[in-house]
Amino acid sequence: MSEENSGNPPRPEMPAKPLIHVAAGMILRADGALLLAERPADKPWSGWWELPGGKIEPGETVLQALARELDEELGIQITQATPWVTHVHEYPKNIVSLAFCRVTGWNGTPTGREGQTLAWVDPHAPITVGKLLPATEPPLRWLRLPDRYLITSIGGQQELPGYLARLDTALQQGIRLVQFREPAWQQRDGEQAVAAALQEVLRRCREHGARCLVNSAHPRDWWDRADGVHLRAADARLPEVAARLRRAAEDSNATGADAAAGAQAAPDNHAGANAAAAGPNSWPDRLLGMSAHDAADLTLARELGADFAVLGHVLDTPSHPGEPGMGWERYAELAGGAGLPVLAIGGQSEATLDEARRHGAHGIAGIRGLLGY
Ligand SMILES: Nc1nc2c([nH]c(=O)n2[C@H]2C[C@H](O)[C@@H](COP(=O)(O)OP(=O)(O)OP(=O)(O)O)O2)c(=O)[nH]1
């Protein structure tokens, strides 16, 4: 129906909101502390806390802009920084595209050169220094996501004891995110046999404070037994999956799980105008991961409110014989536009983690490489 005959008065033309490109630093000390800054009195949003950074000038790359801003604002010179997630947030008066970068090396001691107060905080604990800018909340949530994601490939009952021993070692060595994925075993021996293995894996993960997602190849009622679900790209397109996630979001809103997850309300006049662009956590008490192979998959992951995507395969891998990997350049291009944390998969191991980060990855995922063989 056109506006003319809809009975509604014609809407005045809304001027397009300006789009601002910003580079901001996740400045991380060796002990894991993160640097936050309070916006000074002479700037818009004064008194709100943010990640140090500022507008990208014409002709600058993100890392060049970040280096200039951190020198101007904090008096430090970056020696090590990698791109991370670019997040778009719509405010009432403008849209900001924030290119967040991990900064892990610098010369000098950060000082508030523009009169701003600085604070080193524990990013894994609730932020108590003050209210965060709305667009700064999603990256803080993402930062808590482990950077190594182990995917199981046990294969059968006979292999289970040996696998569990290797899993114990991996957990002792710091793996904090696991995906239970056994489609071939389930097809061969049935759900019952595999369900017992899931219990064993879950028990070990819980002992070590690690979270375990279940792959969507497994029955839907397992999602709640585990710490969330990892969607295969095809499953992510099923209407019943979207409906299930919607229900989970409604349930957890009803029980106030949003507040428990640390969501911080902005005053009415500053509320994020576009919930989708604010990176909704559609399943706040559980994690939602998704496998992605191209830009369309990544867009879907963002629309579903996934906490992260796994993109690949990047390098050649025995899991995909005869199928060459997409390579780091293509990976960086796709991950750079994803708008959520992306883990690299395919030929990944501790030895490729730095390379993955240089190409915008949040971290790495793998079957063999993360089990140490
Ligand atoms: N640096 C930074 N900016 C953020 C964050 N979150 C967020 O919404 N923003 C918004 C606030 C501003 O609208 C914009 C950054 O612009 P700014 O005014 O700080 O940029 P600038 O330092 O170049 O300032 P100026 O010289 O133009 O005054 O991005 C964040 O975590 N860090």
The ligand as an SDF file (V2000), in Angstrom:
LIG
                    3D

 32 34  0  0  0  0  0  0  0  0999 V2000
   37.3850    6.4970   20.5740 N   0  0  0  0  0  0  0  0  0  0  0  0
   36.2000    5.9120   20.7460 C   0  0  0  0  0  0  0  0  0  0  0  0
   35.0820    6.4530   20.2080 N   0  0  0  0  0  0  0  0  0  0  0  0
   33.9250    5.8140   20.4370 C   0  0  0  0  0  0  0  0  0  0  0  0
   33.8510    4.6010   21.1880 C   0  0  0  0  0  0  0  0  0  0  0  0
   32.5630    4.1960   21.2410 N   0  0  0  0  0  0  0  0  0  0  0  0
   31.8190    5.1010   20.5570 C   0  0  0  0  0  0  0  0  0  0  0  0
   30.6200    5.0970   20.4020 O   0  0  0  0  0  0  0  0  0  0  0  0
   32.6430    6.0980   20.0550 N   0  0  0  0  0  0  0  0  0  0  0  0
   32.1760    7.2300   19.2780 C   0  0  0  0  0  0  0  0  0  0  0  0
   32.1270    8.5200   20.0660 C   0  0  0  0  0  0  0  0  0  0  0  0
   32.3450    9.5720   18.9880 C   0  0  0  0  0  0  0  0  0  0  0  0
   31.0910    9.8350   18.3660 O   0  0  0  0  0  0  0  0  0  0  0  0
   33.2470    8.8780   17.9960 C   0  0  0  0  0  0  0  0  0  0  0  0
   34.7070    9.2020   18.2310 C   0  0  0  0  0  0  0  0  0  0  0  0
   34.8970   10.4990   17.9270 O   0  0  0  0  0  0  0  0  0  0  0  0
   35.8280   11.5040   18.8090 P   0  0  0  0  0  0  0  0  0  0  0  0
   35.0810   12.7640   18.9210 O   0  0  0  0  0  0  0  0  0  0  0  0
   36.3060   10.8650   20.0430 O   0  0  0  0  0  0  0  0  0  0  0  0
   37.0380   11.6060   17.8110 O   0  0  0  0  0  0  0  0  0  0  0  0
   38.3340   12.5050   17.9430 P   0  0  0  0  0  0  0  0  0  0  0  0
   39.1870   12.0330   19.0920 O   0  0  0  0  0  0  0  0  0  0  0  0
   38.9450   12.4620   16.5690 O   0  0  0  0  0  0  0  0  0  0  0  0
   37.7480   13.9060   18.3800 O   0  0  0  0  0  0  0  0  0  0  0  0
   37.7960   15.3370   17.7410 P   0  0  0  0  0  0  0  0  0  0  0  0
   39.2180   15.6830   17.5560 O   0  0  0  0  0  0  0  0  0  0  0  0
   37.0050   15.2450   16.4620 O   0  0  0  0  0  0  0  0  0  0  0  0
   37.0840   16.1480   18.7840 O   0  0  0  0  0  0  0  0  0  0  0  0
   33.0370    7.4730   18.1800 O   0  0  0  0  0  0  0  0  0  0  0  0
   35.0380    4.0650   21.7380 C   0  0  0  0  0  0  0  0  0  0  0  0
   35.0480    3.0380   22.4300 O   0  0  0  0  0  0  0  0  0  0  0  0
   36.1830    4.7480   21.4920 N   0  0  0  0  0  0  0  0  0  0  0  0
  1  2  1  0
  2  3  2  0
  2 32  1  0
  3  4  1  0
  4  5  2  0
  4  9  1  0
  5  6  1  0
  5 30  1  0
  6  7  1  0
  7  8  2  0
  7  9  1  0
  9 10  1  0
 10 11  1  0
 10 29  1  0
 11 12  1  0
 12 13  1  0
 12 14  1  0
 14 15  1  0
 14 29  1  0
 15 16  1  0
 16 17  1  0
 17 18  2  0
 17 19  1  0
 17 20  1  0
 20 21  1  0
 21 22  2  0
 21 23  1  0
 21 24  1  0
 24 25  1  0
 25 26  2  0
 25 27  1  0
 25 28  1  0
 30 31  2  0
 30 32  1  0
M  END
$$$$
